[in-house]
Every structure is written in C-alpha cells, then in structure tokens.
C-alpha cells in the first residue's frame, strides 16, 4: 500500500504539465456544444439493446471523422465496434454505452410527460455515456498527435448494457486481451471516482409448455403453463429465507396466457439473481433451476430456460481509481445557472418524502472511497474488470437525489444539466488516459493489483456460458 501512495504522489508531481492539462480541458470545452448535439440526437431516438443501429452509427462516424480506424460488427454483434488510433503500447481503452430502456419515455421537462406513452427512454443516461467516451477518446488522440505520444487509444462501442451483456461477448472474444488499462464512467446524481464493486448477476427466462384447453368446458384436458410459472415463482420466493442476506432476486411474468377461458399452453417468467460474489450467484441460480424443474414436474408441464445475461461483480482497482479521482477533483463538479437551478428544484419537488437533496450538491466531489463488497446494481463492466485493470467514475448528469431508471433521469439527461455532467466525465476520462500514457509505472502497478485481487489460479469463465449474444432479447 505504501508503494501505491508513493506512486500516486509522484504522479501528481511529475505528471504532464499544467499547460497540457489545460489544452485537453480547453479543447473539450470548445467542443461542448458539438458533443451536446450528438448526445441530444441519441436521446431523441432511444434505441434498445442490440437495436442501437443509428446511435452506434453516429458515434462511429464521429470517431472516423476524427481520424480513428473503426471496425464495426465485432464479436458478431452488429452494433458493437472498436475504434483505434496509434500503435503499440501502452493500449488504453475507453468504453462507450448507448442503449436505452423500455417504458420510460419522457420529455426534457421537470414533470411527468412522456414523448411516446410506453416508449423507450434514456433513463440510465447512456446517450451521455457514449458521447462523453467518444469525446474523451478524440481529445486524447489530438493530444497524442500534438505531443508525439506513442501508444494506442481505443474506444469500445459496447451495446446492450441493460441486461444484454454486450461487453461480456466482446471480452470473451478477446477484443480486450492486450489492453493495459480500461476506463469508463456512468451518469449519476453525484460526482465520484472511487474503487467500488457491484453485484454479480445471472438473468434467465424460464419457459413452460403445457396443453391448451377450454378452461370451463374441458379443464381436465389442459395442462397450464402458467401454473408452472406460478409454482416456480412461489418456490423461488420461499428461497429468499434461505440465501445469503446480500442476495437480490426479482422477476416479472413476461407471458401469462392469452385469455382467462383458455388454459395457457405457454408462459414465461424473467428472473434475476444477484450477489456480491459471482460464485454464490452460480450456486443460487442452480437452486432456481431446481425449483423450475420441480414446478414443471408438479404441474405436468415442460420447462426450458435460457440464460439471457450473466455478469461478474466489479473488481476494484485502487491504483487506477486514485488517478481518476485526482483528475475529477481537478475538473470539478457541475454548476447550475439560474434556469438549471429552477429545473433542479422542480425535479427535487417530485421526489418521495425523505429524500434530501440540493441543486448545489451537483458541484461537489465525493470523497475517495474503497468498497470491496458490491451493492446496488450490476454491470457488464464487471467481466472486463476481471481481465483488465479498470477504473470508472460517476458524474452528476442528473439532478442530485435522482434515482436511475426514472423519468427524472431522462428529463435531466435531455437538457443542459445532463450535458454539463457529460463534459465533466469526458474531461476526467481524457486527463486520466493522458496520465496513463505518460506514466507507465501506474499501469504496471494496476496490473499487479489486478493479479492480486484475481487470486491464485483465476481463470475467466463467462457466466453466460458458450451462448451467442441474445440479439433479440428486446424484441
């Protein structure tokens, strides 16, 4: 640990000079309106996982126009891409997401007003995520040209983070094997760059097949697939008492039948199981499959299941995270003008009682923290972090106190508040990448930390198994 602190202190002293720092910051600030327009285009056309054709194409074109070589359709995923500039080591990667969520359409106003009732929306801010990562990549490329910096900068276009696991298939395909350090970020309601973990997750669709019949005239001839789903769900709910307390299990019934007077011949439920440890997730998932098989036997139906997504917990990397935090402090948070403050106050007024937040919180930088045990959500960044030293940050693209996957997140993400937070992320990513190019000692230390955290004998095995990417999971 002493070696790590010495390294970070040295980085702060002998890193590239203030003028070069300022050049990156000034260059991004001058293009803020340009990148804001790109993010708004993606926000205005929210595309679901693996269906992000226009969003991916726009980001690819932006990189190509800036001089990157772009390879599209990687890992057999039409909307995935890798954009590259430079050659040789070190190889620094920046990940970009761009998928939306179903059912959260919202206009950029501080009250509930969908653009399309029941339509998709960027409730996790991936329109900002993808744009900021592209902006950072281009800024680093320009800095490398101006300063004759050797190495390779890559931007990874990673689709379908929301339950589709795009990064899992890209990592499994070996697209990141030669990367020395991977950077990412995520929209949020505060500015923070720490060494955090997350929850591992396996998500699965359980499908039951029975026999249809008239539910009143000949119920004895039917075998209800819905009974199979409900029996399974009942047993899974009983399991909650007998799993580790950090476990999260949740589900929806995606198909329950067509009409009450027809015994359902087909029914389907969609389950998630999460835990801070991927191995525990695998163990609980096996019990879930056992419950499904028992439900099928008890209802005389047939059951099949399909693993839709499986992701590891994030593996923290304190070495890289401290560099990221240093640069976030240099960049600073988000300051609202008068109209933005009024927008934020109106949004805060829609929060449930007890949620304490202030517009001024968007300007603050959270203290550096290390969290070995994951909580909250899951992300396919987790798989990458077990293979490549990885660090990320959150930026205040939403009004403080906003929860992800809400209309309030969509609203702020579609106007200047979201775009200001996006530029905080772009600047922090770019400065951090530049630090890593100039200080090979950091990436060396980060790799040593990764090896230590992996543990002896670690071999990566994707939780999705050998399946191909579920390109139709949102159709």
N, C-alpha and C positions, 0 to 999 in steps of 0.2 A: 504493500500500500504506500509506503514511503516513496518508493520508486515512482509510483503513479503521480503522486502530488508534486514531486520534483519535476517530472516531465511536463505536467500541465503549467507549472510556474514558469519553466523555461520557455514553453510555447508562448506564453503571454509576453515574454520579454523579447525573444528573438524571432517571433513570427513575422510575416511580411509587414512592411511598414504602413504607417497611417495613410500615406498617400495612396497606396494600392487599395487599402481598405475603403477609403473614400471613393476611389474610382469605381469600385464594384457597386457601392451604395448609390452613388450619383447616377451611374448608368441605369440601374434598375428604376430609380425614381423617375428618370426621364421617360421611361417606357411604361410607367404605371398605367396610363390611360389605354395604351395599346393592349396590355395584358388584361386590363379590366374589361375591354370589349370582347376579348376571347372568352373570358370566364362567363360573361353575360350571354354569349351565344350558346355555350354549353348549358347554362342554367335554363335558358329559354326553350331548349329542346332536350328535356331529360330523357335519357335512354337507359334502359335496364341492363343488368349484367349480361355480357356476351352479345348484346344487341347494340352496342355503342358505336355503330358504324360512323356516323357523322362526327361525333366527338373525337374518336380516335383519329379519323382522317384529318381533322382540323389541327390537332396537336402535332401529328406527323408532318403536315405541310409547314407548320410554323418552324419546326426544327430543320426541315430540309431547306427552307428559305434562308435559315441562319448558317447553313454550311455543314450540317450533320449528315452523315450517311445513315439512312433509315432502312431497317429490314422489318417488313410487316408480316403478319400472319405467323409469328414464331410459336413454337410449342403446339402447332396445329390449332391455334386459336385465331380466328380471323381478325379480331380487334386488338390483339397483343402486338407490341412492337419493341424493338431495341434501336435506339438512335445513338450514334457514336461519333466522337471527334478525337483525333490524336492517335497515338500509337505507343505501345509499350507500357511499362509500369511507371508509377502505380496506376491501377484501374480504380476509379472512384465512381460509384453508381448512385443515381438518384431515382427513386421510384415515383411514378405518377399514376394516380387513380382517376377515374372519370365516370363511374356508373352511378345511376340514380336509384331511388327506392320507389316501390309501388304505393299508391294510395295516399300520397302526401302532397298533392298539387297545392300550390299556394302562390299568390301574388306577392310582390315586394311591398306589402303594407302591414302595419302593426295590429291587424285584427284578422280574424279567420275569414279568408276569401279565396277559395280555390280558383286556379286558372281553368282547370277542367275537373269537374266533380269526379272523384275517384281516380284521377290521373296520377302520373308519376311526378316526383319532385326531388330536388337535391337536398334532402333532409339530413344528409351527412356531409354535405359540402364538398363532394368530390370534384365538382366543376372548378372549385378554387384549388383543390389539391393538385389536380393535373396541370392546371395553368401555372401555378407557382413553381412546381418542379421543373416544368419546361423553361420558365423564365430563369430559374437558377442555373440550369444546365447551359443555356445560351450565354448567360453572364460569365460563367466560368470559362466557357470556350473563348469568349472575347478576351478575357483576362490572360488566358494561356497564350493566345496569339500575341498580345501586346508585350508580354514579358518573357517570351521564348521558354515557356514551361513545358517540360517533357512529361508524357504520360497520356492517359486516356480518360476522357469523361464520357459517361454513358447515362442516358435517360431511358428507363424501362417503363413502357406503357403497359400497365398491369390492370386488365379488366376484371369486372365481376368480383370485387372485394366483398360485396354484400351477399355472402352465402354461396358464392360461386367458386371461390378459391383460386383465382387466376394465377396468383404468384406461386401457388403450390406446384402447378403444372410447369411453369416456367423454371422454377428451381429444380424440379425433378428432371427436366430436360437438359440440365447442365448449363443453362444460359448465364449463371452467376458464379460458376466454379472458379474463375480467375479474378474475381473482384476482390480488391484489398479492403474496401470499406463501403458500406451501403448506407445511404441517408434517406430519410423520409420525414413526413410531417403529417399532421391531421388538423383539420378545422376543429375549433372548440370555443369555449366561452372564457378561456384564460390563456395566458402566455406561460408556457412551462417547457423546460427541457431537462428531464431527469433520466435516471436509469430505472425504467419501470418494466414490469412484466404484465401479463394479461392471462386470460383463461384459454386453455386448450379447448377444442370443440369438435364434436362429430355430429353432423346433421344428416338425417336419414328420412326417406319417405318409405313408409310401411304400407304395402298394398294388399288388400284382402279381396279374394274372389269367391263368390257364392253362387247361388242359383236364384233367378228371379221367379216370382210367382205373384198371384193376386193376394194381397195382404189380408183380404176379408174372405174371399170365396175359397181359396186353397192355400192357406198359410203353411199347412203341413208339407207342401211341396217345395217350399222355399228354404234357402239357407242364406241368412243375412250377413253380407259382408260388413255392414255397419255394426252388427253385433260383435264381429271380430275386432273392429277398430275400438269400439267402446270397452270391450273386455280387456284389450291390451292397455288402453289408456287408464282404466281403473287399476290394473296391477302396477303400472308404472307409477301412478300416484301413491300407491301403498309403499312403493320402494323408497319414497322420499324420507321415510323414518329411518332407513337402514343404509344410507350412503353418507360419506363424509359431509360435514356441515357446509363446506365451501362449495359443494356441488350445486349446479343450477340445471334444472330440467324443465323444458317448456315445449308446448306443441300446439298445433292447430289441426283441425279436421278439414282437409282440403277438398275432399269429396265424400259426401254422406248419403248419396242416393239422389234419385230424380223426382220421386213423388211419394207421399205417405202411403198410398194404396198399392205400391209396388215394392215387394221385398228387394232391397238393394243387392244387385249382383256384383257391384264393385264399390269399394270405399277405400279411402286413403287418409292417413294422418302423417304429419310432417313434424318430426321430433328433433330437438337439440339436447345434447348433454354436454355440460361444461365443467371444468375443474382446473385449478392451477397447474396440475401435473398431467401431461399427455398420457402417461401410462395408466393413471387412475381412470381417465376418460375411457380408455380402451376396455378396462375391466367393467365399468358400469355399462358401457354400450353392449357388452356381451350379455349382461343380465337383461337388458332391454330386449335384445333379440330373443332370449329365452322366454320372456313374457309374451312376445308376439307369437312365438311358436305355440305356446300353451293356449293362447287365445284362439288361434286357428283350430287347434285340436278340439277345444271345448265347444266351439260353435260350428264344427264340421265344415269349415271353410279352408281355403288355401291361401297361404301368405308368401309374398315375396318382398324383399326390401332392397333399396338402392341407396348406397351412401352418396349423398349429394356433395358434401364438403367435409373436410377434416383438416384442422389446423393445429399447429403446436402453440404452446404458450410462448410469449416473447421472452427471449434470453437477454437480460440486461447486459450492456457493455458500458461500464462506468468510464473507461478511458475515453471513448468517443463522446459519451454524453457530457462530460465536463467541457470538452471543446465546444460542443453545441451550445451549452449553457452560457459559456463565456461570450460567444457571439450573439446570442439572444439578448444578453444584457447590453451589449454594445449597440445593437439595433434599437432596442426599446420597444415598448408596447404600442397600443392603438389609442390615439387621442381623437375624441369626437368633436366635430364642430357643433354649432347650436342646433341645426336641424337633426343631426345624427343623435344628439343627446335627447331631444324630444322623442324621436323614434324609439330610442332605447328605453326611455321612461314609460312609454306606452306599452312596449313589449313586456317590461317587468310587471306592469299592472295586470297582465294576463296570467301570471304565474300563480300556482296554488299558494294558499296562505302558508306562511312559514318559510318560504324561500327568500333568503336575504341576499340582495344584490344591488349594486350601484353602477351607473354608467362609468364612473371613474375607475372601477376595477379593471376595465379593459386596458388601461395604461400600465398596470402593474406587471411585474415579472415574478412568478412564483419562485420561492427558494429552491435550490437544488436538493433533490431527494433521490435516495436509492431504495427501491422496493423489490425484494426478491420474490415475493409471492403475489401472483396476479389476482386481480379482481375486476369487476365490471364486465366489459365485453371481450370479444375475440377478434382476431385479425389474421389474415394470411401472411402478414409481415412476420408472424411468429416462425414459420418454416424457414424464411430467409435468414432470420437472426440466429438459427442453429447452424447455419452453413457459412455465413459471412459476418464479420463484425458489423453490427448495425446500431444506428442511433437515430432518434427522431425527436420531434418537438410538437407541441400544440400551440396554435396561435389563435388569438381572440377574434375570430371571424363572425362570431355570434354575440349577441348581447349577453353580458355576464349573467349567469344563472340559468341560461338556456340549456335544455337537455337535447342531446342528439335525437334524430329521427322524429322531430316535431315540426309543425308548421312554422313555429317561431324561428327555427334554424333555417328553413327555406327562405323565409321573408328577409332575414338579415343577409343571407348569402346572395340575394339578388340585388343588393344595392351597395352603397359605398362602404358601409360598415364591414361587409364581407370582403370587399376588395382591398381595404386598408389592411386587414388582418392577413390577407393573402400575400401582400407585399412584405410584411414582417417575416413571414415564412420564407419567401423567396430570397430575401437578403440574408437571413440566417443560414439557410442551406448553402448559398453561394460562398459566404465567408468561411463556413466550416469546410467545404470542399477545397477551397484555396489553401486553408491551413494544412490540410492533409497532403496536398501536393508538395508543399514547401517543407514539411516536417515528417519524413519517413519514419522517424522514431515513434510517432504516435500510432501509425498503422501497425508497426511491429508489436508494440505493447498491446494494442487492441486484439491482435491475433493470439497473443499469448493468453490474454484474459479469456477469449472465446474457448480456447483449448481447455483451460482450467474449468470453466463453467460447464462445458460439454460433459466432462467426466471421462474417466478411463474407458476405452473401448467403445465410445459412442459411434454408432453407425446410423445415418439418417434413413428412416423408412416412412414414407408418406402415409398419413392416416387414411388417405383415400384409396390406398392400395394401387392396383395397376389400371384402374379405370381411366378413361379419357375424360377430358373436361366436359361437364354437363352443359353443353352449349344451348340446350333448350329448356333449362330449368326455370326460366322466367316466362316462357311462352304459355 
